[in-house]
Amino acid sequence: MKTAEMQAALVYDPSDPAVMADPFPVYARLREEDPVHWSPSLKSWIVTRYTDVRDLLLSDHLSVNRLMKFYTALPPQDAVLLRDIIHYLNLWLAFRDPPDHTRLRRIMRHAFTADAIEQMRPNIEEITDHLLDRLEAGGGDRIDLIREFAQQLPAYVIMDLLDVPRDMLGAFKEWSDDMAIFIGGARNSDDKYERAARGCRLMSGYFRDLVAQRAANPRPGFLMDLINARDEGDKLSDDELVATCILILFAGNETTTNLIGNATLMLLRHPGELARLRADPALIDSAIEEVMRFDGPTNALVRVVAEDHHLHGRDLKEGERVFVMVNSANRDPRIFDNPDVFDITRRQNRHLTFGQGIHLCMGAKLAREEGRIAVQKLFDRFPALALDPEEGPEWLDAMVPRGTRRLPLRLRG
């Protein structure tokens, strides 16, 4: 009876500002008291234990193909409004199951190689130095790290990768933000369908023209590699190319922005660990991995139940939505020693931030590289960098991404 009463009192409300700022206490309760939790407000299952999250990401019991069920249930006016965005999202790797997923990933791997990412390192360093030079030359002491650094760095990297002029940053940021409120971003927006449709229409139109121009006037680069990518003669269609460009820009921008912001915040909140990193810069790789485990840029991954099954006494029915809570899994004491301790020298760090199985993020290496370079150069350039004592971070109101909307800092302490 006591357990039932405790479970009845346990409500996961991601819109609560306290939960946005620090969801980990409620995650700990969910893991112990109700690891497969039904949220009436989200109309979804919330799965929080590491083993369950990992196994579900590997299981055929869940599917990523959740859009058409949502789309077919829309009122006619909303269905017309969202037709284009649903069309392109359905072509994303992130929303396709095998065999479609297998085909797309096999083709894309010919462009998204480790060598291609390695060759981007000098460009990432140049962009980082440029943005830090601008901060230093600005003369001011207070900055919003997200707006003035963490958003711009991955955006410029991806725009260079896709052969988009850097002066398009403002437009792409606006289009991406409009889409983000629909794709796992802010949940409380009355006009999110209109904004998402507009963002998708403008971004897809831009990339359709760009792909046509590059195909007609080839020049070396990642976009050309993507256009030319073949697997046993198979290639991406024009719509698949446009959808893939949108996916790379969208996913490569948001995740890395949050990684840079969260890493900076965690190191400033843990000055002992920051001192260890400064004393031994070679720890940067394990520091980035620990940030991704401790408070990573991906809060949850979304799936739908593909076939009825049971988990911890709960009946998960076909078509129901499931949030597999990656950030909760990464703090599970069944897997990690002292999981609530931020330790940049942690050796066993099998976090699930980039997913698991066939949907493991193809851009993981690029995100790690950007995070490593950005954080190391930021603290080298501004050794007295500090949190703003007068204004704290503002967290995103979102279920899927995890990061700050604003991160006020003092450059010179």
C-alpha positions as CSV (number, residue, x, y, z in Angstrom):
1,M,0.0,0.0,0.0
2,K,2.9,2.3,0.9
3,T,4.4,1.7,-2.6
4,A,1.1,2.4,-4.3
5,E,0.7,5.6,-2.4
6,M,4.2,6.7,-3.3
7,Q,3.7,5.9,-7.0
8,A,0.4,7.8,-7.0
9,A,2.2,10.9,-5.6
10,L,5.0,10.6,-8.1
11,V,4.2,12.9,-11.0
12,Y,6.8,13.7,-13.7
13,D,6.1,17.3,-14.9
14,P,8.8,18.4,-17.4
15,S,7.3,21.8,-17.6
16,D,8.0,22.5,-13.9
17,P,10.8,25.1,-13.8
18,A,12.5,23.2,-11.0
19,V,12.4,20.0,-13.0
20,M,13.8,21.8,-16.1
21,A,16.7,23.1,-14.1
22,D,17.4,19.8,-12.3
23,P,15.4,16.7,-13.4
24,F,17.7,14.2,-11.8
25,P,16.0,13.9,-8.4
26,V,12.7,13.0,-10.0
27,Y,14.6,10.6,-12.4
28,A,16.1,8.9,-9.3
29,R,12.6,8.4,-7.8
30,L,11.2,7.1,-11.1
31,R,14.0,4.6,-11.4
32,E,13.4,3.2,-8.0
33,E,9.6,3.6,-7.6
34,D,8.1,3.5,-11.1
35,P,10.7,2.7,-13.8
36,V,8.0,2.4,-16.5
37,H,5.9,5.4,-15.6
38,W,2.7,6.5,-17.4
39,S,2.5,10.3,-17.7
40,P,-1.2,11.4,-18.2
41,S,-0.1,14.9,-19.2
42,L,2.3,13.6,-21.9
43,K,0.1,10.6,-22.7
44,S,3.3,8.6,-22.9
45,W,5.4,6.0,-21.1
46,I,8.5,7.3,-19.3
47,V,11.3,4.7,-19.1
48,T,14.2,5.6,-16.8
49,R,16.5,2.6,-16.0
50,Y,19.7,2.1,-18.0
51,T,19.2,-1.5,-18.9
52,D,15.6,-0.9,-20.0
53,V,16.6,2.2,-22.1
54,R,19.4,0.3,-23.7
55,D,17.4,-2.8,-24.4
56,L,14.4,-0.9,-25.8
57,L,16.7,1.0,-28.2
58,L,17.9,-2.3,-29.4
59,S,14.5,-4.0,-29.5
60,D,12.0,-4.6,-32.2
61,H,9.2,-3.9,-29.7
62,L,9.6,-0.1,-30.4
63,S,9.7,1.8,-33.6
64,V,10.9,5.2,-34.7
65,N,8.2,5.5,-37.3
66,R,5.8,7.5,-35.3
67,L,4.9,10.4,-37.6
68,M,2.1,8.9,-39.8
69,K,0.0,7.8,-36.9
70,F,0.2,11.3,-35.5
71,Y,-0.4,12.8,-39.0
72,T,-3.5,10.8,-39.9
73,A,-5.1,11.7,-36.6
74,L,-4.8,15.5,-37.3
75,P,-7.8,17.7,-38.2
76,P,-7.9,18.3,-42.0
77,Q,-6.6,21.9,-41.7
78,D,-3.6,20.9,-39.6
79,A,-2.9,18.0,-41.9
80,V,-2.7,20.3,-44.9
81,L,-0.5,22.7,-43.0
82,L,2.0,20.0,-41.9
83,R,2.0,18.0,-45.2
84,D,5.5,19.1,-46.3
85,I,7.3,18.9,-43.0
86,I,5.8,15.4,-42.4
87,H,7.0,14.4,-45.9
88,Y,10.6,15.4,-45.3
89,L,10.7,14.2,-41.7
90,N,9.6,10.8,-42.9
91,L,12.7,10.7,-45.1
92,W,15.0,11.2,-42.1
93,L,17.1,8.3,-40.8
94,A,15.8,9.2,-37.4
95,F,12.2,8.3,-38.3
96,R,12.8,5.2,-40.5
97,D,12.9,1.6,-39.6
98,P,14.6,-1.2,-41.6
99,P,14.7,-1.9,-44.4
100,D,14.4,1.8,-45.4
101,H,16.7,2.9,-42.6
102,T,19.3,0.2,-43.7
103,R,19.3,1.5,-47.3
104,L,19.7,5.1,-46.4
105,R,22.4,4.6,-43.8
106,R,24.3,2.4,-46.2
107,I,24.3,5.1,-48.8
108,M,25.1,8.0,-46.4
109,R,28.1,6.2,-44.9
110,H,30.0,6.8,-48.2
111,A,29.9,10.5,-47.5
112,F,29.9,10.6,-43.7
113,T,33.3,8.9,-43.2
114,A,35.7,9.3,-40.3
115,D,38.3,10.8,-42.8
116,A,35.7,13.5,-43.8
117,I,35.2,14.5,-40.1
118,E,38.9,14.4,-39.4
119,Q,39.5,16.8,-42.3
120,M,37.1,19.3,-40.7
121,R,39.2,19.8,-37.6
122,P,41.2,22.8,-38.9
123,N,37.9,24.5,-40.0
124,I,36.4,23.9,-36.5
125,E,39.5,25.4,-34.9
126,E,39.4,28.4,-37.3
127,I,35.7,29.1,-36.5
128,T,36.2,28.7,-32.8
129,D,39.2,31.1,-32.8
130,H,37.2,33.6,-34.9
131,L,34.2,33.6,-32.5
132,L,36.5,33.9,-29.4
133,D,38.4,36.8,-31.1
134,R,35.1,38.5,-31.5
135,L,34.2,38.0,-27.9
136,E,37.5,39.3,-26.8
137,A,37.4,42.3,-29.1
138,G,33.9,43.2,-27.9
139,G,35.2,44.8,-24.8
140,G,32.3,43.8,-22.6
141,D,32.5,41.4,-19.7
142,R,29.0,39.9,-19.7
143,I,28.0,37.5,-22.4
144,D,25.3,35.0,-23.2
145,L,27.4,32.0,-24.1
146,I,24.6,30.3,-26.1
147,R,23.8,33.2,-28.3
148,E,27.3,34.5,-28.8
149,F,29.3,31.3,-29.1
150,A,27.6,27.9,-28.6
151,Q,24.9,28.4,-31.2
152,Q,27.1,30.0,-33.8
153,L,30.0,27.5,-33.8
154,P,28.1,24.3,-34.8
155,A,25.9,26.3,-37.2
156,Y,29.0,27.6,-39.0
157,V,30.6,24.2,-39.1
158,I,27.5,22.6,-40.6
159,M,26.9,25.4,-43.0
160,D,30.5,25.1,-44.3
161,L,30.0,21.3,-44.5
162,L,26.9,21.8,-46.7
163,D,28.4,24.7,-48.7
164,V,26.0,27.3,-47.3
165,P,27.3,30.9,-47.1
166,R,27.9,32.0,-43.5
167,D,25.9,35.1,-44.0
168,M,22.8,32.8,-44.1
169,L,23.2,32.1,-40.4
170,G,20.4,34.4,-39.3
171,A,17.9,32.9,-41.7
172,F,18.9,29.3,-41.0
173,K,18.7,29.9,-37.2
174,E,15.2,31.2,-37.6
175,W,14.1,28.3,-39.8
176,S,15.7,25.8,-37.5
177,D,14.1,27.3,-34.4
178,D,10.7,27.2,-36.2
179,M,11.1,23.5,-36.8
180,A,12.6,22.8,-33.4
181,I,9.3,23.7,-31.6
182,F,7.7,20.8,-33.5
183,I,10.5,18.2,-33.5
184,G,10.9,17.5,-29.8
185,G,11.5,21.1,-28.8
186,A,9.4,23.5,-26.8
187,R,6.1,21.9,-26.1
188,N,4.0,25.0,-25.1
189,S,3.6,27.0,-28.3
190,D,0.2,27.9,-29.7
191,D,1.5,28.6,-33.2
192,K,4.0,25.7,-33.5
193,Y,2.4,24.1,-36.5
194,E,2.4,27.3,-38.5
195,R,6.0,28.1,-37.6
196,A,7.2,24.5,-38.3
197,A,5.5,24.5,-41.7
198,R,7.1,27.9,-42.6
199,G,10.6,26.8,-41.4
200,C,10.4,23.6,-43.3
201,R,9.1,25.3,-46.5
202,L,11.9,27.8,-46.5
203,M,14.7,25.4,-45.6
204,S,13.6,22.7,-48.0
205,G,13.3,25.2,-50.8
206,Y,16.8,26.6,-50.1
207,F,18.4,23.1,-50.1
208,R,16.5,22.0,-53.2
209,D,18.0,24.9,-55.1
210,L,21.4,24.3,-53.6
211,V,21.5,20.6,-54.5
212,A,20.4,21.4,-58.1
213,Q,23.1,24.1,-58.4
214,R,25.8,21.8,-57.0
215,A,24.7,18.9,-59.3
216,A,24.9,21.2,-62.3
217,N,28.2,22.8,-61.2
218,P,30.1,20.1,-59.3
219,R,32.9,21.1,-56.9
220,P,34.7,19.0,-54.2
221,G,33.1,18.9,-50.8
222,F,30.8,17.0,-48.5
223,L,27.6,18.0,-50.3
224,M,29.1,16.8,-53.6
225,D,30.0,13.5,-51.8
226,L,26.5,13.2,-50.6
227,I,25.1,13.8,-54.1
228,N,27.5,11.3,-55.5
229,A,27.1,8.7,-52.8
230,R,26.3,5.2,-54.2
231,D,25.8,1.8,-52.7
232,E,25.6,-0.9,-55.3
233,G,24.3,1.6,-57.7
234,D,21.6,3.0,-55.4
235,K,21.7,6.7,-54.5
236,L,19.6,9.2,-52.6
237,S,16.6,10.7,-54.4
238,D,16.3,14.5,-54.7
239,D,13.8,14.5,-51.8
240,E,16.1,12.3,-49.7
241,L,19.0,14.7,-50.4
242,V,17.0,17.7,-49.3
243,A,15.7,15.8,-46.2
244,T,19.2,14.7,-45.3
245,C,20.6,18.3,-45.6
246,I,17.8,19.5,-43.3
247,L,18.6,16.6,-40.8
248,I,22.3,17.4,-40.8
249,L,21.8,21.1,-40.2
250,F,19.1,20.6,-37.6
251,A,20.6,17.7,-35.6
252,G,24.2,18.8,-36.0
253,N,23.3,22.3,-34.7
254,E,21.1,21.8,-31.7
255,T,22.9,18.8,-30.1
256,T,26.4,20.4,-30.3
257,T,25.1,23.8,-29.0
258,N,23.7,22.0,-26.0
259,L,26.9,20.0,-25.5
260,I,29.1,23.1,-25.5
261,G,26.7,25.0,-23.2
262,N,26.3,22.1,-20.7
263,A,30.0,21.4,-20.7
264,T,30.8,25.0,-19.8
265,L,28.2,25.1,-17.1
266,M,29.2,21.8,-15.6
267,L,32.9,22.7,-15.4
268,L,32.1,26.1,-13.9
269,R,29.9,24.5,-11.3
270,H,32.6,22.0,-10.5
271,P,35.8,24.1,-10.1
272,G,37.8,21.2,-8.8
273,E,37.2,19.3,-12.0
274,L,38.0,22.4,-14.1
275,A,41.3,22.7,-12.2
276,R,42.1,19.1,-13.0
277,L,41.4,19.8,-16.7
278,R,43.6,22.9,-16.7
279,A,46.4,20.9,-15.0
280,D,46.1,18.1,-17.5
281,P,44.6,19.2,-20.9
282,A,44.7,15.6,-22.1
283,L,41.7,15.0,-19.9
284,I,39.5,16.9,-22.4
285,D,38.2,13.8,-24.1
286,S,37.1,12.1,-20.9
287,A,35.7,15.4,-19.7
288,I,33.5,15.7,-22.7
289,E,32.3,12.1,-22.2
290,E,31.5,12.8,-18.6
291,V,29.5,15.9,-19.5
292,M,27.5,13.7,-21.9
293,R,26.9,11.2,-19.1
294,F,26.3,13.6,-16.3
295,D,24.0,16.2,-18.0
296,G,24.1,15.4,-21.7
297,P,22.6,17.3,-24.6
298,T,20.0,14.5,-25.3
299,N,17.4,14.2,-22.5
300,A,15.3,11.6,-24.1
301,L,14.7,9.7,-27.4
302,V,11.1,9.1,-28.6
303,R,9.7,5.8,-29.9
304,V,6.3,4.2,-30.4
305,V,5.3,0.8,-29.3
306,A,5.4,-1.5,-32.4
307,E,3.9,-4.5,-30.7
308,D,2.3,-5.2,-27.4
309,H,4.6,-6.2,-24.6
310,H,5.1,-6.1,-20.9
311,L,7.8,-4.3,-18.9
312,H,8.0,-4.2,-15.1
313,G,4.4,-5.2,-14.8
314,R,3.2,-2.6,-17.2
315,D,1.3,-3.3,-20.5
316,L,2.7,-1.3,-23.3
317,K,0.2,-1.3,-26.2
318,E,0.9,-0.9,-29.9
319,G,0.9,2.8,-31.0
320,E,1.6,4.2,-27.5
321,R,4.4,6.8,-27.3
322,V,7.5,6.0,-25.2
323,F,10.1,8.5,-24.0
324,V,13.3,6.5,-23.2
325,M,15.0,8.8,-20.8
326,V,18.7,8.8,-21.8
327,N,19.8,11.3,-19.2
328,S,18.2,9.2,-16.4
329,A,19.8,6.0,-17.7
330,N,23.2,7.8,-17.6
331,R,22.8,8.3,-13.8
332,D,21.6,4.8,-13.0
333,P,23.6,3.5,-10.0
334,R,23.1,0.0,-11.2
335,I,25.6,0.8,-14.0
336,F,27.7,3.7,-12.8
337,D,29.6,4.1,-9.6
338,N,28.8,7.4,-7.8
339,P,26.5,8.4,-10.7
340,D,25.7,11.9,-9.2
341,V,29.4,12.8,-9.0
342,F,30.8,14.7,-11.9
343,D,34.2,13.1,-12.4
344,I,36.2,14.0,-15.6
345,T,38.6,11.0,-15.0
346,R,35.8,8.4,-15.0
347,R,37.0,5.3,-16.9
348,Q,33.9,3.2,-17.3
349,N,31.5,5.5,-19.1
350,R,29.1,3.6,-21.3
351,H,26.6,6.5,-21.6
352,L,23.7,6.2,-24.0
353,T,23.7,9.9,-25.2
354,F,24.2,9.1,-28.8
355,G,21.7,6.3,-28.8
356,Q,22.3,2.6,-29.3
357,G,22.1,0.0,-32.1
358,I,21.1,0.9,-35.7
359,H,20.1,4.4,-34.8
360,L,23.4,5.3,-33.2
361,C,24.1,8.9,-34.2
362,M,26.1,9.3,-37.4
363,G,27.3,12.7,-36.3
364,A,28.7,11.6,-32.9
365,K,32.3,12.0,-33.9
366,L,31.7,15.5,-35.3
367,A,29.9,16.6,-32.1
368,R,32.7,15.2,-29.9
369,E,35.3,17.0,-32.0
370,E,33.4,20.3,-31.9
371,G,32.8,20.0,-28.1
372,R,36.4,19.2,-27.3
373,I,37.8,22.1,-29.4
374,A,35.2,24.6,-28.3
375,V,35.5,24.0,-24.6
376,Q,39.3,23.7,-24.5
377,K,39.8,26.9,-26.4
378,L,37.1,28.8,-24.5
379,F,38.8,28.1,-21.1
380,D,42.3,28.7,-22.5
381,R,41.3,32.1,-23.9
382,F,39.3,33.2,-20.8
383,P,41.0,31.7,-17.7
384,A,38.8,33.8,-15.4
385,L,35.6,32.8,-17.0
386,A,32.8,32.6,-14.4
387,L,29.1,32.2,-14.0
388,D,27.2,35.5,-13.8
389,P,26.3,36.0,-10.1
390,E,23.4,38.2,-11.0
391,E,21.7,36.0,-13.6
392,G,21.4,32.2,-13.8
393,P,20.9,29.9,-16.8
394,E,17.6,29.6,-18.5
395,W,16.8,26.0,-19.4
396,L,15.0,24.8,-22.5
397,D,11.4,23.8,-22.1
398,A,11.7,20.6,-24.0
399,M,11.5,16.8,-23.6
400,V,14.1,15.7,-26.2
401,P,17.0,18.2,-26.2
402,R,18.6,19.1,-22.9
403,G,20.4,22.5,-22.6
404,T,20.1,26.1,-21.7
405,R,18.3,28.8,-23.7
406,R,20.6,31.4,-22.2
407,L,23.8,31.0,-20.2
408,P,25.0,34.3,-18.8
409,L,28.7,34.4,-18.0
410,R,31.4,36.9,-17.0
411,L,34.4,36.6,-19.3
412,R,36.9,38.0,-16.8
413,G,35.6,36.8,-13.6
